[in-house]
Amino acid sequence: MEKQQRDSIMSSLSTEQRNNFRQLIARTQKERKASSSGLFTAREVLEPQKEKLAPQLQAAIDAVIARDEMGPAVGQQPPDFNLKLMGSAERVRLSSFRGKRPVALVFGSYT
């Protein structure tokens, strides 16, 4: 599911549906924090609850599940890539930091 499709689904929800959706997501986050490992997916928590919901909320849940499954899973190695250092011609590979120190990536516009 593309971002535009997810955005369209979310914007089509009524105020009440949006509030119900937020409550469901808040409960999911609370369960995740309360779990000993916190290592479960949105699908594992949300899928069983879908059939009780209105079709629009089911579509919103599907959008959250699709978003959750887009990136690497918890504990999985991210794909390697290299980026140019700002203000320099030098390039750095993500894998060059493995085992040395934590890395935080921030993507945005500096203009």
trRosetta pair geometry for C-beta under 8 A, 3 or more apart (Angstrom, degrees):
i j d omega theta_ij theta_ji phi_ij phi_ji
1 5 5.0 -118 -171 82 88 132
1 6 5.8 100 136 -55 117 91
1 62 7.1 121 -44 135 157 94
1 63 6.1 -124 123 -117 156 64
1 66 4.0 22 34 163 117 169
1 67 7.9 -61 77 -48 112 65
2 5 4.8 98 60 5 77 102
2 6 7.2 -144 99 -3 42 86
3 6 5.6 -56 -149 38 35 111
3 7 6.1 35 154 -20 69 106
4 7 5.7 -52 -144 37 30 112
4 8 6.3 34 154 -22 63 106
5 8 5.7 -54 -149 34 30 113
5 9 6.5 32 153 -19 64 104
5 63 7.3 -161 114 -110 85 106
6 9 5.7 -54 -151 35 32 111
6 10 6.3 27 155 -16 66 108
6 63 4.0 131 -128 -158 89 119
6 66 6.9 -148 -79 73 117 123
6 67 6.4 74 -116 -56 160 111
7 10 5.8 -57 -145 40 30 108
7 11 6.1 24 159 -16 66 111
8 11 6.0 -58 -142 40 27 106
8 12 6.4 27 157 -24 62 109
9 12 6.0 -63 -153 31 28 111
9 13 7.5 41 150 -36 60 94
9 56 7.6 165 -168 -164 81 71
9 59 4.8 -144 -146 134 126 111
9 60 5.6 177 142 -85 113 61
9 62 7.9 -113 -157 66 169 96
9 63 5.1 -172 69 -49 146 143
10 13 6.1 -40 -166 3 38 115
10 18 7.9 76 -172 -110 74 96
10 60 6.1 98 -92 -122 65 100
10 63 6.7 -128 -48 97 92 164
12 56 6.4 -134 110 -144 103 117
13 17 4.0 -134 -167 97 97 119
13 18 4.7 129 116 -61 125 78
13 21 6.4 -30 -153 -13 164 142
13 56 5.7 148 -102 151 73 123
13 57 7.4 79 -119 -81 116 64
13 60 6.2 28 -67 -67 132 139
14 17 4.6 94 49 9 76 103
14 18 6.9 -137 93 -7 39 87
14 56 7.7 81 3 98 83 161
15 18 5.6 -54 -147 35 29 113
15 19 6.4 30 153 -18 63 105
16 19 5.7 -54 -150 36 31 111
16 20 6.4 32 151 -17 65 105
17 20 5.5 -53 -147 38 34 112
17 21 6.1 38 152 -23 66 106
17 54 6.7 -84 -111 59 114 134
17 56 5.6 -17 -152 100 158 125
17 57 5.6 -144 -157 -68 101 94
17 60 7.5 152 157 -13 109 149
18 21 5.5 -52 -147 35 31 115
18 22 6.4 33 153 -20 64 103
19 22 5.7 -51 -147 34 32 112
19 23 6.5 33 153 -19 63 104
20 23 5.7 -54 -150 35 32 112
20 24 6.4 33 152 -20 64 106
20 53 7.7 153 138 -133 132 106
20 57 6.2 -48 102 -106 123 139
21 24 5.7 -55 -151 35 31 112
21 25 6.4 28 153 -15 65 106
21 57 6.0 -159 -77 -131 92 92
21 60 5.2 -51 -118 126 136 153
21 61 7.9 -147 -130 -60 94 72
22 25 5.8 -56 -147 39 31 109
22 26 6.2 34 153 -22 66 106
23 26 5.6 -52 -145 36 31 113
23 27 6.4 33 154 -19 64 103
24 27 5.8 -52 -150 34 30 111
24 28 6.5 33 150 -21 63 105
24 46 7.2 79 159 -121 117 96
24 49 6.8 168 -146 124 120 150
24 57 7.8 112 -4 -172 156 119
24 61 7.5 -60 127 -90 150 104
25 28 5.4 -51 -149 34 35 115
25 29 6.4 34 153 -19 66 103
25 64 7.1 -152 -98 -119 108 155
26 29 5.8 -52 -148 36 32 110
26 30 6.3 34 152 -21 64 106
27 30 5.5 -55 -148 36 32 114
27 31 6.3 34 153 -20 66 104
28 31 5.8 -54 -150 35 30 111
28 32 6.4 32 151 -21 64 106
28 42 6.8 36 -179 -129 147 75
28 45 4.8 118 -132 126 98 147
28 46 6.3 -8 -95 -64 139 92
29 32 5.5 -52 -148 34 33 114
29 33 6.4 30 154 -16 65 105
30 33 5.9 -55 -149 37 30 108
30 34 6.2 24 155 -16 65 112
31 34 5.7 -61 -144 42 29 108
31 35 6.4 41 154 -36 65 100
31 45 6.1 152 81 -128 144 133
32 35 5.8 -46 -153 17 30 115
32 38 5.3 63 172 -143 79 77
32 40 6.8 -142 -111 53 83 92
32 45 7.5 -66 -59 -53 90 155
33 38 6.7 23 -101 -103 29 110
35 38 5.2 154 76 -72 104 42
35 39 7.6 -134 118 26 134 50
35 40 6.5 -168 -102 4 178 115
37 40 7.8 103 83 -28 102 79
39 74 5.3 -143 -129 85 89 146
39 75 7.3 21 -130 -19 130 121
40 44 4.6 -96 177 70 106 145
40 45 6.3 106 120 -41 120 98
41 44 4.9 107 57 0 76 99
41 45 7.5 -158 95 4 46 85
41 65 7.9 67 148 -140 106 78
41 68 5.9 127 -170 143 89 131
41 69 7.2 44 -164 -77 134 83
41 73 7.6 -54 -83 -130 112 100
42 45 6.1 -68 -152 46 35 101
42 46 5.3 2 167 4 76 124
42 64 5.5 -134 172 135 150 98
42 65 5.2 -157 103 -101 112 58
42 67 7.9 23 29 70 161 82
42 68 3.8 -174 16 -38 126 168
42 69 7.8 -112 47 -36 106 79
43 46 6.5 -67 -119 51 20 92
43 47 5.1 28 -175 -33 64 119
43 65 4.9 82 -80 -141 79 112
43 68 6.9 -162 -25 84 79 135
43 69 6.9 41 -34 -57 122 117
44 47 6.9 -17 -99 21 10 110
45 48 7.7 -86 175 31 23 97
45 49 7.6 -7 147 0 60 120
46 49 5.8 -75 -158 44 44 108
46 50 6.5 64 150 -53 76 93
46 61 5.0 -177 166 -161 125 110
46 64 6.5 135 -58 87 176 125
46 65 6.1 -142 73 -67 132 102
47 50 5.8 -35 -156 -6 34 120
47 61 7.8 154 -84 152 39 125
47 65 7.0 74 -66 -96 88 144
48 51 7.8 -51 -179 14 37 99
49 52 6.1 -60 -173 34 58 111
49 53 6.9 55 139 -29 79 112
49 61 7.5 -161 84 -123 94 153
50 53 5.7 -70 -160 28 41 114
50 57 8.0 -176 -141 115 64 87
50 58 5.0 82 -170 -125 97 86
50 61 5.2 -157 -102 88 99 157
50 62 7.8 72 -126 -52 139 78
51 58 7.8 54 -86 -102 29 122
53 57 3.9 -106 170 91 125 123
53 58 5.2 161 87 -57 110 74
53 61 6.8 122 51 -17 160 135
54 57 4.9 87 57 12 79 103
54 58 7.1 -139 97 -9 38 88
55 58 5.4 -52 -146 33 34 116
55 59 6.5 36 155 -20 65 101
56 59 5.7 -51 -154 33 33 112
56 60 6.6 34 147 -19 64 104
57 60 5.3 -49 -147 35 39 114
57 61 6.3 43 151 -21 67 101
58 61 5.7 -51 -149 35 32 112
58 62 6.5 37 150 -21 64 103
59 62 5.5 -50 -150 34 34 115
59 63 6.6 39 149 -23 63 101
60 63 5.5 -50 -153 31 35 115
60 64 6.7 34 149 -18 65 101
61 64 5.7 -51 -151 34 36 110
61 65 6.3 36 151 -18 67 105
62 65 5.6 -54 -147 38 32 112
62 66 6.2 35 153 -21 66 105
63 66 5.7 -52 -146 36 30 112
63 67 6.4 31 153 -18 63 105
64 67 5.7 -54 -149 37 32 111
64 68 6.2 34 153 -22 65 107
65 68 5.6 -54 -147 36 30 114
65 69 6.3 17 158 -10 65 112
66 69 6.1 -66 -147 43 27 103
66 70 6.8 49 152 -49 62 95
67 70 5.8 -38 -156 -2 34 120
72 76 4.2 -148 -180 86 102 114
72 77 7.1 -117 -151 85 150 27
72 78 5.2 -125 -8 -98 153 61
72 79 7.5 -169 -59 -18 120 72
73 76 4.4 83 57 -11 77 126
78 94 6.8 -73 89 145 116 152
80 93 6.3 10 -176 -175 104 102
80 94 5.5 -163 -141 59 59 104
80 95 4.5 -8 -122 -36 120 114
81 93 7.3 -180 99 -144 26 65
81 94 5.6 45 50 -5 64 120
82 91 4.8 49 159 164 121 113
82 92 6.2 173 -152 84 82 31
82 93 4.5 -43 -89 -89 95 64
82 94 7.2 -136 -83 -9 44 70
83 91 6.7 172 87 -152 24 77
83 92 6.2 -22 61 58 74 82
83 94 7.9 64 0 -51 99 84
84 88 7.1 -173 174 81 82 72
84 89 7.2 -51 -149 -154 109 29
84 90 7.3 128 -154 82 63 42
84 91 5.4 -47 -94 -97 54 76
85 88 4.2 -2 85 55 109 120
85 90 4.8 5 20 77 123 95
85 91 7.1 -155 -10 -96 78 23
85 92 6.0 75 -58 -12 95 112
86 110 7.7 46 -125 11 138 169
92 96 6.3 -108 -172 43 79 138
93 96 4.6 108 69 -19 88 101
94 97 6.5 -61 -176 27 46 106
94 98 7.9 65 135 -44 68 90
94 103 6.9 157 -151 120 82 166
95 98 5.3 -19 -162 -13 57 121
96 100 7.9 -16 140 11 57 142
97 100 5.3 -110 -164 51 51 112
97 101 6.1 -73 -167 57 99 74
97 103 4.8 86 114 -56 158 129
